[in-house]
Structure formats: C-alpha cells, structure tokens
Amino acid sequence: MGRPATKPKKLKDGYYIEIRNKGAKSGIKLYSSTEDQMNRTIKTYERSKEVVILGESKNGKFINSEEFHVVD
C-alpha cells in the first residue's frame, strides 16, 4: 500500500479561484490558464456559490496573495 504523499502538489502557472457553498469554510480550487477564462468561470458560479479569487500562480507560488471575495 505505501505511505500517503506528504509533499504538497505544485500549482500550474495560471489563475486560481475557490468555489464554496455559502457559509462553508472550505471549497474546491479551480484553475484557469488566462484571466479572461477565470472571469467567465466566476460569472458562472457567482449566483449560487461563494467565489474567492486566490490570484495568479507562477512557479508554484501565488504572486498576489490577497484574497478577494465575490459574494452575490
């Protein structure tokens, strides 16, 4: 069976948002390669979910570490 991985996954270069149910503490991260795609994804989910913009990732780290909440 082996041991579970302890090293965190490397993030792809691109834009990340987190989608969660309203009032929830955690959600899922969604990846978009361009900012335009990220904005389209936000429009899709903003009516029914809470959207948190995590920012742009380069070399496995977030460039702008501020979190922006988009709530309906």
PDB file of N, CA, C, O and CB in Angstrom:
ATOM      1  N   MET A   1       0.819  -1.196   0.000  1.00  0.00           N
ATOM      2  CA  MET A   1       0.000   0.000   0.000  1.00  0.00           C
ATOM      3  C   MET A   1       0.861   1.257   0.000  1.00  0.00           C
ATOM      4  O   MET A   1       0.659   2.142  -0.831  1.00  0.00           O
ATOM      5  CB  MET A   1      -0.931   0.000   1.199  1.00  0.00           C
ATOM      6  N   GLY A   2       1.784   1.344   0.889  1.00  0.00           N
ATOM      7  CA  GLY A   2       2.661   2.507   0.903  1.00  0.00           C
ATOM      8  C   GLY A   2       2.114   3.631   1.761  1.00  0.00           C
ATOM      9  O   GLY A   2       0.993   3.578   2.266  1.00  0.00           O
ATOM     10  N   ARG A   3       2.942   4.644   1.905  1.00  0.00           N
ATOM     11  CA  ARG A   3       2.551   5.802   2.690  1.00  0.00           C
ATOM     12  C   ARG A   3       1.889   6.837   1.807  1.00  0.00           C
ATOM     13  O   ARG A   3       2.195   6.914   0.617  1.00  0.00           O
ATOM     14  CB  ARG A   3       3.757   6.406   3.403  1.00  0.00           C
ATOM     15  N   PRO A   4       0.985   7.638   2.360  1.00  0.00           N
ATOM     16  CA  PRO A   4       0.400   8.723   1.564  1.00  0.00           C
ATOM     17  C   PRO A   4       1.423   9.848   1.348  1.00  0.00           C
ATOM     18  O   PRO A   4       2.336  10.037   2.151  1.00  0.00           O
ATOM     19  CB  PRO A   4      -0.872   9.280   2.259  1.00  0.00           C
ATOM     20  N   ALA A   5       1.256  10.561   0.284  1.00  0.00           N
ATOM     21  CA  ALA A   5       2.174  11.660  -0.036  1.00  0.00           C
ATOM     22  C   ALA A   5       2.050  12.768   1.010  1.00  0.00           C
ATOM     23  O   ALA A   5       0.944  13.107   1.431  1.00  0.00           O
ATOM     24  CB  ALA A   5       1.886  12.222  -1.455  1.00  0.00           C
ATOM     25  N   THR A   6       3.174  13.323   1.423  1.00  0.00           N
ATOM     26  CA  THR A   6       3.165  14.418   2.391  1.00  0.00           C
ATOM     27  C   THR A   6       3.586  15.732   1.751  1.00  0.00           C
ATOM     28  O   THR A   6       3.396  16.799   2.335  1.00  0.00           O
ATOM     29  CB  THR A   6       4.082  14.095   3.564  1.00  0.00           C
ATOM     30  N   LYS A   7       4.146  15.661   0.578  1.00  0.00           N
ATOM     31  CA  LYS A   7       4.593  16.847  -0.128  1.00  0.00           C
ATOM     32  C   LYS A   7       3.388  17.493  -0.826  1.00  0.00           C
ATOM     33  O   LYS A   7       2.641  16.799  -1.516  1.00  0.00           O
ATOM     34  CB  LYS A   7       5.715  16.494  -1.154  1.00  0.00           C
ATOM     35  N   PRO A   8       3.184  18.806  -0.661  1.00  0.00           N
ATOM     36  CA  PRO A   8       2.043  19.446  -1.321  1.00  0.00           C
ATOM     37  C   PRO A   8       2.217  19.456  -2.841  1.00  0.00           C
ATOM     38  O   PRO A   8       3.337  19.480  -3.351  1.00  0.00           O
ATOM     39  CB  PRO A   8       1.864  20.882  -0.803  1.00  0.00           C
ATOM     40  N   LYS A   9       1.098  19.438  -3.546  1.00  0.00           N
ATOM     41  CA  LYS A   9       1.117  19.459  -5.006  1.00  0.00           C
ATOM     42  C   LYS A   9       1.626  20.800  -5.509  1.00  0.00           C
ATOM     43  O   LYS A   9       1.368  21.837  -4.898  1.00  0.00           O
ATOM     44  CB  LYS A   9      -0.283  19.174  -5.572  1.00  0.00           C
ATOM     45  N   LYS A  10       2.359  20.779  -6.638  1.00  0.00           N
ATOM     46  CA  LYS A  10       2.785  22.019  -7.270  1.00  0.00           C
ATOM     47  C   LYS A  10       1.633  22.570  -8.099  1.00  0.00           C
ATOM     48  O   LYS A  10       0.925  21.825  -8.777  1.00  0.00           O
ATOM     49  CB  LYS A  10       4.046  21.796  -8.150  1.00  0.00           C
ATOM     50  N   LEU A  11       1.459  23.878  -8.032  1.00  0.00           N
ATOM     51  CA  LEU A  11       0.393  24.520  -8.780  1.00  0.00           C
ATOM     52  C   LEU A  11       0.875  24.868 -10.179  1.00  0.00           C
ATOM     53  O   LEU A  11       2.030  25.253 -10.365  1.00  0.00           O
ATOM     54  CB  LEU A  11      -0.102  25.776  -8.051  1.00  0.00           C
ATOM     55  N   LYS A  12      -0.013  24.732 -11.169  1.00  0.00           N
ATOM     56  CA  LYS A  12       0.296  25.150 -12.531  1.00  0.00           C
ATOM     57  C   LYS A  12       0.352  26.674 -12.586  1.00  0.00           C
ATOM     58  O   LYS A  12      -0.230  27.349 -11.737  1.00  0.00           O
ATOM     59  CB  LYS A  12      -0.754  24.599 -13.537  1.00  0.00           C
ATOM     60  N   ASP A  13       1.047  27.212 -13.578  1.00  0.00           N
ATOM     61  CA  ASP A  13       1.051  28.657 -13.797  1.00  0.00           C
ATOM     62  C   ASP A  13      -0.300  29.056 -14.366  1.00  0.00           C
ATOM     63  O   ASP A  13      -0.741  28.501 -15.372  1.00  0.00           O
ATOM     64  CB  ASP A  13       2.213  29.089 -14.752  1.00  0.00           C
ATOM     65  N   GLY A  14      -0.956  30.011 -13.731  1.00  0.00           N
ATOM     66  CA  GLY A  14      -2.263  30.459 -14.181  1.00  0.00           C
ATOM     67  C   GLY A  14      -3.024  31.101 -13.036  1.00  0.00           C
ATOM     68  O   GLY A  14      -2.432  31.535 -12.047  1.00  0.00           O
ATOM     69  N   TYR A  15      -4.335  31.158 -13.176  1.00  0.00           N
ATOM     70  CA  TYR A  15      -5.194  31.840 -12.219  1.00  0.00           C
ATOM     71  C   TYR A  15      -6.048  30.823 -11.463  1.00  0.00           C
ATOM     72  O   TYR A  15      -6.532  29.853 -12.047  1.00  0.00           O
ATOM     73  CB  TYR A  15      -6.088  32.875 -12.932  1.00  0.00           C
ATOM     74  N   TYR A  16      -6.228  31.051 -10.166  1.00  0.00           N
ATOM     75  CA  TYR A  16      -6.977  30.133  -9.323  1.00  0.00           C
ATOM     76  C   TYR A  16      -8.093  30.866  -8.592  1.00  0.00           C
ATOM     77  O   TYR A  16      -7.922  31.996  -8.135  1.00  0.00           O
ATOM     78  CB  TYR A  16      -6.048  29.445  -8.321  1.00  0.00           C
ATOM     79  N   ILE A  17      -9.240  30.197  -8.494  1.00  0.00           N
ATOM     80  CA  ILE A  17     -10.347  30.677  -7.673  1.00  0.00           C
ATOM     81  C   ILE A  17     -10.808  29.508  -6.808  1.00  0.00           C
ATOM     82  O   ILE A  17     -10.570  28.344  -7.131  1.00  0.00           O
ATOM     83  CB  ILE A  17     -11.527  31.244  -8.557  1.00  0.00           C
ATOM     84  N   GLU A  18     -11.463  29.839  -5.720  1.00  0.00           N
ATOM     85  CA  GLU A  18     -12.024  28.797  -4.858  1.00  0.00           C
ATOM     86  C   GLU A  18     -13.535  28.957  -4.851  1.00  0.00           C
ATOM     87  O   GLU A  18     -14.053  30.052  -4.630  1.00  0.00           O
ATOM     88  CB  GLU A  18     -11.440  28.875  -3.403  1.00  0.00           C
ATOM     89  N   ILE A  19     -14.237  27.853  -5.094  1.00  0.00           N
ATOM     90  CA  ILE A  19     -15.695  27.829  -5.110  1.00  0.00           C
ATOM     91  C   ILE A  19     -16.157  27.091  -3.862  1.00  0.00           C
ATOM     92  O   ILE A  19     -15.703  25.977  -3.598  1.00  0.00           O
ATOM     93  CB  ILE A  19     -16.249  27.149  -6.416  1.00  0.00           C
ATOM     94  N   ARG A  20     -17.064  27.704  -3.084  1.00  0.00           N
ATOM     95  CA  ARG A  20     -17.593  27.032  -1.895  1.00  0.00           C
ATOM     96  C   ARG A  20     -19.067  27.369  -1.729  1.00  0.00           C
ATOM     97  O   ARG A  20     -19.549  28.380  -2.239  1.00  0.00           O
ATOM     98  CB  ARG A  20     -16.798  27.438  -0.628  1.00  0.00           C
ATOM     99  N   ASN A  21     -19.768  26.515  -1.014  1.00  0.00           N
ATOM    100  CA  ASN A  21     -21.152  26.805  -0.685  1.00  0.00           C
ATOM    101  C   ASN A  21     -21.188  27.996   0.254  1.00  0.00           C
ATOM    102  O   ASN A  21     -20.255  28.209   1.028  1.00  0.00           O
ATOM    103  CB  ASN A  21     -21.849  25.574  -0.051  1.00  0.00           C
ATOM    104  N   LYS A  22     -22.261  28.773   0.187  1.00  0.00           N
ATOM    105  CA  LYS A  22     -22.368  29.951   1.035  1.00  0.00           C
ATOM    106  C   LYS A  22     -22.348  29.538   2.495  1.00  0.00           C
ATOM    107  O   LYS A  22     -23.124  28.677   2.909  1.00  0.00           O
ATOM    108  CB  LYS A  22     -23.645  30.744   0.714  1.00  0.00           C
ATOM    109  N   GLY A  23     -21.469  30.146   3.274  1.00  0.00           N
ATOM    110  CA  GLY A  23     -21.333  29.840   4.684  1.00  0.00           C
ATOM    111  C   GLY A  23     -20.340  28.733   4.995  1.00  0.00           C
ATOM    112  O   GLY A  23     -20.058  28.481   6.166  1.00  0.00           O
ATOM    113  N   ALA A  24     -19.805  28.069   3.987  1.00  0.00           N
ATOM    114  CA  ALA A  24     -18.846  26.984   4.206  1.00  0.00           C
ATOM    115  C   ALA A  24     -17.447  27.553   4.422  1.00  0.00           C
ATOM    116  O   ALA A  24     -17.140  28.665   3.992  1.00  0.00           O
ATOM    117  CB  ALA A  24     -18.848  26.003   3.011  1.00  0.00           C
ATOM    118  N   LYS A  25     -16.604  26.771   5.097  1.00  0.00           N
ATOM    119  CA  LYS A  25     -15.242  27.214   5.380  1.00  0.00           C
ATOM    120  C   LYS A  25     -14.248  26.770   4.309  1.00  0.00           C
ATOM    121  O   LYS A  25     -13.208  27.403   4.129  1.00  0.00           O
ATOM    122  CB  LYS A  25     -14.803  26.693   6.730  1.00  0.00           C
ATOM    123  N   SER A  26     -14.555  25.702   3.611  1.00  0.00           N
ATOM    124  CA  SER A  26     -13.629  25.213   2.587  1.00  0.00           C
ATOM    125  C   SER A  26     -14.399  24.916   1.307  1.00  0.00           C
ATOM    126  O   SER A  26     -15.621  24.767   1.314  1.00  0.00           O
ATOM    127  CB  SER A  26     -12.875  23.945   3.078  1.00  0.00           C
ATOM    128  N   GLY A  27     -13.663  24.835   0.220  1.00  0.00           N
ATOM    129  CA  GLY A  27     -14.266  24.565  -1.073  1.00  0.00           C
ATOM    130  C   GLY A  27     -13.274  23.882  -1.980  1.00  0.00           C
ATOM    131  O   GLY A  27     -12.330  23.242  -1.517  1.00  0.00           O
ATOM    132  N   ILE A  28     -13.492  24.022  -3.296  1.00  0.00           N
ATOM    133  CA  ILE A  28     -12.576  23.432  -4.266  1.00  0.00           C
ATOM    134  C   ILE A  28     -11.888  24.530  -5.052  1.00  0.00           C
ATOM    135  O   ILE A  28     -12.468  25.587  -5.304  1.00  0.00           O
ATOM    136  CB  ILE A  28     -13.320  22.473  -5.215  1.00  0.00           C
ATOM    137  N   LYS A  29     -10.648  24.274  -5.436  1.00  0.00           N
ATOM    138  CA  LYS A  29      -9.886  25.223  -6.242  1.00  0.00           C
ATOM    139  C   LYS A  29     -10.102  24.911  -7.710  1.00  0.00           C
ATOM    140  O   LYS A  29     -10.044  23.753  -8.124  1.00  0.00           O
ATOM    141  CB  LYS A  29      -8.378  25.178  -5.888  1.00  0.00           C
ATOM    142  N   LEU A  30     -10.352  25.952  -8.496  1.00  0.00           N
ATOM    143  CA  LEU A  30     -10.489  25.809  -9.937  1.00  0.00           C
ATOM    144  C   LEU A  30      -9.373  26.580 -10.620  1.00  0.00           C
ATOM    145  O   LEU A  30      -9.039  27.698 -10.227  1.00  0.00           O
ATOM    146  CB  LEU A  30     -11.875  26.304 -10.418  1.00  0.00           C
ATOM    147  N   TYR A  31      -8.803  25.968 -11.645  1.00  0.00           N
ATOM    148  CA  TYR A  31      -7.675  26.535 -12.379  1.00  0.00           C
ATOM    149  C   TYR A  31      -8.151  27.083 -13.715  1.00  0.00           C
ATOM    150  O   TYR A  31      -8.977  26.461 -14.382  1.00  0.00           O
ATOM    151  CB  TYR A  31      -6.569  25.479 -12.592  1.00  0.00           C
ATOM    152  N   SER A  32      -7.638  28.240 -14.110  1.00  0.00           N
ATOM    153  CA  SER A  32      -7.854  28.819 -15.431  1.00  0.00           C
ATOM    154  C   SER A  32      -6.508  29.310 -15.946  1.00  0.00           C
ATOM    155  O   SER A  32      -5.715  29.874 -15.192  1.00  0.00           O
ATOM    156  CB  SER A  32      -8.909  29.984 -15.387  1.00  0.00           C
ATOM    157  N   SER A  33      -6.255  29.094 -17.223  1.00  0.00           N
ATOM    158  CA  SER A  33      -4.962  29.487 -17.763  1.00  0.00           C
ATOM    159  C   SER A  33      -4.874  30.984 -18.052  1.00  0.00           C
ATOM    160  O   SER A  33      -3.780  31.548 -18.036  1.00  0.00           O
ATOM    161  CB  SER A  33      -4.681  28.711 -19.021  1.00  0.00           C
ATOM    162  N   THR A  34      -6.013  31.640 -18.318  1.00  0.00           N
ATOM    163  CA  THR A  34      -5.998  33.080 -18.587  1.00  0.00           C
ATOM    164  C   THR A  34      -6.968  33.803 -17.657  1.00  0.00           C
ATOM    165  O   THR A  34      -7.864  33.191 -17.077  1.00  0.00           O
ATOM    166  CB  THR A  34      -6.360  33.364 -20.062  1.00  0.00           C
ATOM    167  N   GLU A  35      -6.778  35.091 -17.525  1.00  0.00           N
ATOM    168  CA  GLU A  35      -7.638  35.903 -16.662  1.00  0.00           C
ATOM    169  C   GLU A  35      -9.054  35.976 -17.232  1.00  0.00           C
ATOM    170  O   GLU A  35     -10.023  36.016 -16.473  1.00  0.00           O
ATOM    171  CB  GLU A  35      -7.055  37.323 -16.497  1.00  0.00           C
ATOM    172  N   ASP A  36      -9.183  35.994 -18.555  1.00  0.00           N
ATOM    173  CA  ASP A  36     -10.495  36.031 -19.200  1.00  0.00           C
ATOM    174  C   ASP A  36     -11.296  34.763 -18.880  1.00  0.00           C
ATOM    175  O   ASP A  36     -12.490  34.839 -18.591  1.00  0.00           O
ATOM    176  CB  ASP A  36     -10.337  36.193 -20.727  1.00  0.00           C
ATOM    177  N   GLN A  37     -10.646  33.609 -18.931  1.00  0.00           N
ATOM    178  CA  GLN A  37     -11.315  32.357 -18.585  1.00  0.00           C
ATOM    179  C   GLN A  37     -11.733  32.360 -17.115  1.00  0.00           C
ATOM    180  O   GLN A  37     -12.810  31.870 -16.775  1.00  0.00           O
ATOM    181  CB  GLN A  37     -10.396  31.156 -18.876  1.00  0.00           C
ATOM    182  N   MET A  38     -10.887  32.911 -16.246  1.00  0.00           N
ATOM    183  CA  MET A  38     -11.207  32.990 -14.832  1.00  0.00           C
ATOM    184  C   MET A  38     -12.453  33.837 -14.613  1.00  0.00           C
ATOM    185  O   MET A  38     -13.319  33.470 -13.819  1.00  0.00           O
ATOM    186  CB  MET A  38     -10.026  33.562 -14.047  1.00  0.00           C
ATOM    187  N   ASN A  39     -12.551  34.974 -15.311  1.00  0.00           N
ATOM    188  CA  ASN A  39     -13.711  35.848 -15.161  1.00  0.00           C
ATOM    189  C   ASN A  39     -14.990  35.174 -15.640  1.00  0.00           C
ATOM    190  O   ASN A  39     -16.050  35.361 -15.042  1.00  0.00           O
ATOM    191  CB  ASN A  39     -13.493  37.144 -15.924  1.00  0.00           C
ATOM    192  N   ARG A  40     -14.900  34.381 -16.727  1.00  0.00           N
ATOM    193  CA  ARG A  40     -16.071  33.635 -17.206  1.00  0.00           C
ATOM    194  C   ARG A  40     -16.509  32.587 -16.185  1.00  0.00           C
ATOM    195  O   ARG A  40     -17.706  32.380 -15.982  1.00  0.00           O
ATOM    196  CB  ARG A  40     -15.764  32.960 -18.555  1.00  0.00           C
ATOM    197  N   THR A  41     -15.555  31.932 -15.548  1.00  0.00           N
ATOM    198  CA  THR A  41     -15.875  30.931 -14.535  1.00  0.00           C
ATOM    199  C   THR A  41     -16.527  31.586 -13.320  1.00  0.00           C
ATOM    200  O   THR A  41     -17.449  31.020 -12.733  1.00  0.00           O
ATOM    201  CB  THR A  41     -14.610  30.166 -14.115  1.00  0.00           C
ATOM    202  N   ILE A  42     -16.058  32.762 -12.942  1.00  0.00           N
ATOM    203  CA  ILE A  42     -16.649  33.488 -11.809  1.00  0.00           C
ATOM    204  C   ILE A  42     -18.105  33.817 -12.108  1.00  0.00           C
ATOM    205  O   ILE A  42     -18.970  33.625 -11.253  1.00  0.00           O
ATOM    206  CB  ILE A  42     -15.853  34.786 -11.507  1.00  0.00           C
ATOM    207  N   LYS A  43     -18.385  34.308 -13.307  1.00  0.00           N
ATOM    208  CA  LYS A  43     -19.764  34.645 -13.687  1.00  0.00           C
ATOM    209  C   LYS A  43     -20.670  33.420 -13.636  1.00  0.00           C
ATOM    210  O   LYS A  43     -21.849  33.530 -13.302  1.00  0.00           O
ATOM    211  CB  LYS A  43     -19.795  35.256 -15.093  1.00  0.00           C
ATOM    212  N   THR A  44     -20.118  32.247 -13.967  1.00  0.00           N
ATOM    213  CA  THR A  44     -20.901  31.015 -13.948  1.00  0.00           C
ATOM    214  C   THR A  44     -21.344  30.655 -12.536  1.00  0.00           C
ATOM    215  O   THR A  44     -22.490  30.253 -12.335  1.00  0.00           O
ATOM    216  CB  THR A  44     -20.097  29.871 -14.548  1.00  0.00           C
ATOM    217  N   TYR A  45     -20.458  30.791 -11.561  1.00  0.00           N
ATOM    218  CA  TYR A  45     -20.715  30.318 -10.212  1.00  0.00           C
ATOM    219  C   TYR A  45     -21.192  31.370  -9.219  1.00  0.00           C
ATOM    220  O   TYR A  45     -21.669  31.008  -8.143  1.00  0.00           O
ATOM    221  CB  TYR A  45     -19.503  29.707  -9.693  1.00  0.00           C
ATOM    222  N   GLU A  46     -21.082  32.667  -9.538  1.00  0.00           N
ATOM    223  CA  GLU A  46     -21.325  33.696  -8.537  1.00  0.00           C
ATOM    224  C   GLU A  46     -22.771  33.770  -8.043  1.00  0.00           C
ATOM    225  O   GLU A  46     -23.007  34.296  -6.956  1.00  0.00           O
ATOM    226  CB  GLU A  46     -20.935  35.014  -9.091  1.00  0.00           C
ATOM    227  N   ARG A  47     -23.733  33.267  -8.794  1.00  0.00           N
ATOM    228  CA  ARG A  47     -25.132  33.334  -8.370  1.00  0.00           C
ATOM    229  C   ARG A  47     -25.450  32.334  -7.264  1.00  0.00           C
ATOM    230  O   ARG A  47     -26.220  32.640  -6.353  1.00  0.00           O
ATOM    231  CB  ARG A  47     -26.045  33.090  -9.554  1.00  0.00           C
ATOM    232  N   SER A  48     -24.869  31.152  -7.336  1.00  0.00           N
ATOM    233  CA  SER A  48     -25.260  30.100  -6.398  1.00  0.00           C
ATOM    234  C   SER A  48     -24.173  29.752  -5.372  1.00  0.00           C
ATOM    235  O   SER A  48     -24.468  29.100  -4.370  1.00  0.00           O
ATOM    236  CB  SER A  48     -25.630  28.863  -7.165  1.00  0.00           C
ATOM    237  N   LYS A  49     -22.942  30.168  -5.599  1.00  0.00           N
ATOM    238  CA  LYS A  49     -21.839  29.806  -4.710  1.00  0.00           C
ATOM    239  C   LYS A  49     -21.099  31.051  -4.249  1.00  0.00           C
ATOM    240  O   LYS A  49     -21.297  32.142  -4.782  1.00  0.00           O
ATOM    241  CB  LYS A  49     -20.871  28.840  -5.411  1.00  0.00           C
ATOM    242  N   GLU A  50     -20.251  30.873  -3.260  1.00  0.00           N
ATOM    243  CA  GLU A  50     -19.337  31.927  -2.823  1.00  0.00           C
ATOM    244  C   GLU A  50     -18.035  31.717  -3.570  1.00  0.00           C
ATOM    245  O   GLU A  50     -17.494  30.611  -3.580  1.00  0.00           O
ATOM    246  CB  GLU A  50     -19.117  31.909  -1.259  1.00  0.00           C
ATOM    247  N   VAL A  51     -17.528  32.764  -4.192  1.00  0.00           N
ATOM    248  CA  VAL A  51     -16.317  32.680  -5.015  1.00  0.00           C
ATOM    249  C   VAL A  51     -15.211  33.486  -4.353  1.00  0.00           C
ATOM    250  O   VAL A  51     -15.403  34.653  -4.011  1.00  0.00           O
ATOM    251  CB  VAL A  51     -16.582  33.193  -6.463  1.00  0.00           C
ATOM    252  N   VAL A  52     -14.042  32.853  -4.171  1.00  0.00           N
ATOM    253  CA  VAL A  52     -12.873  33.531  -3.610  1.00  0.00           C
ATOM    254  C   VAL A  52     -11.780  33.504  -4.673  1.00  0.00           C
ATOM    255  O   VAL A  52     -11.378  32.436  -5.133  1.00  0.00           O
ATOM    256  CB  VAL A  52     -12.389  32.849  -2.267  1.00  0.00           C
ATOM    257  N   ILE A  53     -11.305  34.682  -5.056  1.00  0.00           N
ATOM    258  CA  ILE A  53     -10.228  34.771  -6.049  1.00  0.00           C
ATOM    259  C   ILE A  53      -8.911  34.618  -5.304  1.00  0.00           C
ATOM    260  O   ILE A  53      -8.543  35.472  -4.497  1.00  0.00           O
ATOM    261  CB  ILE A  53     -10.278  36.133  -6.852  1.00  0.00           C
ATOM    262  N   LEU A  54      -8.201  33.524  -5.578  1.00  0.00           N
ATOM    263  CA  LEU A  54      -6.929  33.263  -4.903  1.00  0.00           C
ATOM    264  C   LEU A  54      -5.778  34.006  -5.560  1.00  0.00           C
ATOM    265  O   LEU A  54      -4.815  34.367  -4.882  1.00  0.00           O
ATOM    266  CB  LEU A  54      -6.636  31.773  -4.891  1.00  0.00           C
ATOM    267  N   GLY A  55      -5.855  34.242  -6.859  1.00  0.00           N
ATOM    268  CA  GLY A  55      -4.843  35.026  -7.547  1.00  0.00           C
ATOM    269  C   GLY A  55      -4.109  34.251  -8.616  1.00  0.00           C
ATOM    270  O   GLY A  55      -4.523  33.165  -9.022  1.00  0.00           O
ATOM    271  N   GLU A  56      -3.007  34.833  -9.064  1.00  0.00           N
ATOM    272  CA  GLU A  56      -2.187  34.243 -10.131  1.00  0.00           C
ATOM    273  C   GLU A  56      -1.033  33.460  -9.521  1.00  0.00           C
ATOM    274  O   GLU A  56      -0.387  33.910  -8.574  1.00  0.00           O
ATOM    275  CB  GLU A  56      -1.648  35.342 -11.090  1.00  0.00           C
ATOM    276  N   SER A  57      -0.788  32.287 -10.076  1.00  0.00           N
ATOM    277  CA  SER A  57       0.286  31.425  -9.593  1.00  0.00           C
ATOM    278  C   SER A  57       1.403  31.362 -10.639  1.00  0.00           C
ATOM    279  O   SER A  57       1.147  31.180 -11.829  1.00  0.00           O
ATOM    280  CB  SER A  57      -0.251  30.001  -9.274  1.00  0.00           C
ATOM    281  N   LYS A  58       2.632  31.513 -10.174  1.00  0.00           N
ATOM    282  CA  LYS A  58       3.806  31.330 -11.034  1.00  0.00           C
ATOM    283  C   LYS A  58       4.841  30.556 -10.239  1.00  0.00           C
ATOM    284  O   LYS A  58       5.115  30.871  -9.081  1.00  0.00           O
ATOM    285  CB  LYS A  58       4.385  32.708 -11.533  1.00  0.00           C
ATOM    286  N   ASN A  59       5.415  29.539 -10.871  1.00  0.00           N
ATOM    287  CA  ASN A  59       6.420  28.679 -10.230  1.00  0.00           C
ATOM    288  C   ASN A  59       5.925  28.081  -8.913  1.00  0.00           C
ATOM    289  O   ASN A  59       6.702  27.917  -7.972  1.00  0.00           O
ATOM    290  CB  ASN A  59       7.695  29.469  -9.980  1.00  0.00           C
ATOM    291  N   GLY A  60       4.628  27.754  -8.847  1.00  0.00           N
ATOM    292  CA  GLY A  60       4.073  27.103  -7.679  1.00  0.00           C
ATOM    293  C   GLY A  60       3.723  28.015  -6.518  1.00  0.00           C
ATOM    294  O   GLY A  60       3.333  27.531  -5.455  1.00  0.00           O
ATOM    295  N   LYS A  61       3.854  29.337  -6.696  1.00  0.00           N
ATOM    296  CA  LYS A  61       3.531  30.287  -5.625  1.00  0.00           C
ATOM    297  C   LYS A  61       2.590  31.354  -6.164  1.00  0.00           C
ATOM    298  O   LYS A  61       2.623  31.685  -7.349  1.00  0.00           O
ATOM    299  CB  LYS A  61       4.821  30.938  -5.046  1.00  0.00           C
ATOM    300  N   PHE A  62       1.752  31.889  -5.284  1.00  0.00           N
ATOM    301  CA  PHE A  62       0.840  32.951  -5.682  1.00  0.00           C
ATOM    302  C   PHE A  62       1.578  34.282  -5.715  1.00  0.00           C
ATOM    303  O   PHE A  62       2.278  34.640  -4.768  1.00  0.00           O
ATOM    304  CB  PHE A  62      -0.366  33.024  -4.725  1.00  0.00           C
ATOM    305  N   ILE A  63       1.415  35.011  -6.815  1.00  0.00           N
ATOM    306  CA  ILE A  63       2.073  36.309  -6.987  1.00  0.00           C
ATOM    307  C   ILE A  63       1.395  37.355  -6.106  1.00  0.00           C
ATOM    308  O   ILE A  63       2.052  38.028  -5.312  1.00  0.00           O
ATOM    309  CB  ILE A  63       2.043  36.750  -8.476  1.00  0.00           C
ATOM    310  N   ASN A  64       0.077  37.485  -6.252  1.00  0.00           N
ATOM    311  CA  ASN A  64      -0.669  38.415  -5.414  1.00  0.00           C
ATOM    312  C   ASN A  64      -1.437  37.581  -4.407  1.00  0.00           C
ATOM    313  O   ASN A  64      -2.401  36.902  -4.759  1.00  0.00           O
ATOM    314  CB  ASN A  64      -1.632  39.331  -6.263  1.00  0.00           C
ATOM    315  N   SER A  65      -1.014  37.630  -3.163  1.00  0.00           N
ATOM    316  CA  SER A  65      -1.532  36.726  -2.142  1.00  0.00           C
ATOM    317  C   SER A  65      -2.813  37.213  -1.485  1.00  0.00           C
ATOM    318  O   SER A  65      -3.337  36.533  -0.603  1.00  0.00           O
ATOM    319  CB  SER A  65      -0.498  36.513  -1.095  1.00  0.00           C
ATOM    320  N   GLU A  66      -3.336  38.371  -1.888  1.00  0.00           N
ATOM    321  CA  GLU A  66      -4.571  38.855  -1.310  1.00  0.00           C
ATOM    322  C   GLU A  66      -5.738  38.018  -1.808  1.00  0.00           C
ATOM    323  O   GLU A  66      -5.781  37.616  -2.971  1.00  0.00           O
ATOM    324  CB  GLU A  66      -4.783  40.333  -1.645  1.00  0.00           C
ATOM    325  N   GLU A  67      -6.689  37.758  -0.904  1.00  0.00           N
ATOM    326  CA  GLU A  67      -7.880  37.000  -1.286  1.00  0.00           C
ATOM    327  C   GLU A  67      -9.036  37.985  -1.455  1.00  0.00           C
ATOM    328  O   GLU A  67      -9.282  38.822  -0.585  1.00  0.00           O
ATOM    329  CB  GLU A  67      -8.225  35.897  -0.217  1.00  0.00           C
ATOM    330  N   PHE A  68      -9.739  37.878  -2.576  1.00  0.00           N
ATOM    331  CA  PHE A  68     -10.895  38.728  -2.848  1.00  0.00           C
ATOM    332  C   PHE A  68     -12.131  37.848  -2.839  1.00  0.00           C
ATOM    333  O   PHE A  68     -12.165  36.799  -3.482  1.00  0.00           O
ATOM    334  CB  PHE A  68     -10.748  39.484  -4.212  1.00  0.00           C
ATOM    335  N   HIS A  69     -13.158  38.288  -2.095  1.00  0.00           N
ATOM    336  CA  HIS A  69     -14.401  37.537  -2.033  1.00  0.00           C
ATOM    337  C   HIS A  69     -15.405  38.134  -3.008  1.00  0.00           C
ATOM    338  O   HIS A  69     -15.588  39.351  -3.048  1.00  0.00           O
ATOM    339  CB  HIS A  69     -14.970  37.529  -0.599  1.00  0.00           C
ATOM    340  N   VAL A  70     -16.042  37.299  -3.777  1.00  0.00           N
ATOM    341  CA  VAL A  70     -17.107  37.713  -4.668  1.00  0.00           C
ATOM    342  C   VAL A  70     -18.360  37.024  -4.157  1.00  0.00           C
ATOM    343  O   VAL A  70     -18.520  35.814  -4.319  1.00  0.00           O
ATOM    344  CB  VAL A  70     -16.800  37.354  -6.180  1.00  0.00           C
ATOM    345  N   VAL A  71     -19.247  37.790  -3.542  1.00  0.00           N
ATOM    346  CA  VAL A  71     -20.460  37.219  -2.965  1.00  0.00           C
ATOM    347  C   VAL A  71     -21.655  37.879  -3.611  1.00  0.00           C
ATOM    348  O   VAL A  71     -21.654  39.088  -3.841  1.00  0.00           O
ATOM    349  CB  VAL A  71     -20.496  37.396  -1.422  1.00  0.00           C
ATOM    350  N   ASP A  72     -22.677  37.091  -3.905  1.00  0.00           N
ATOM    351  CA  ASP A  72     -23.880  37.617  -4.544  1.00  0.00           C
ATOM    352  C   ASP A  72     -24.663  38.496  -3.604  1.00  0.00           C
ATOM    353  O   ASP A  72     -25.709  39.024  -3.980  1.00  0.00           O
ATOM    354  CB  ASP A  72     -24.755  36.490  -5.038  1.00  0.00           C
TER     355      ASP A  72
END
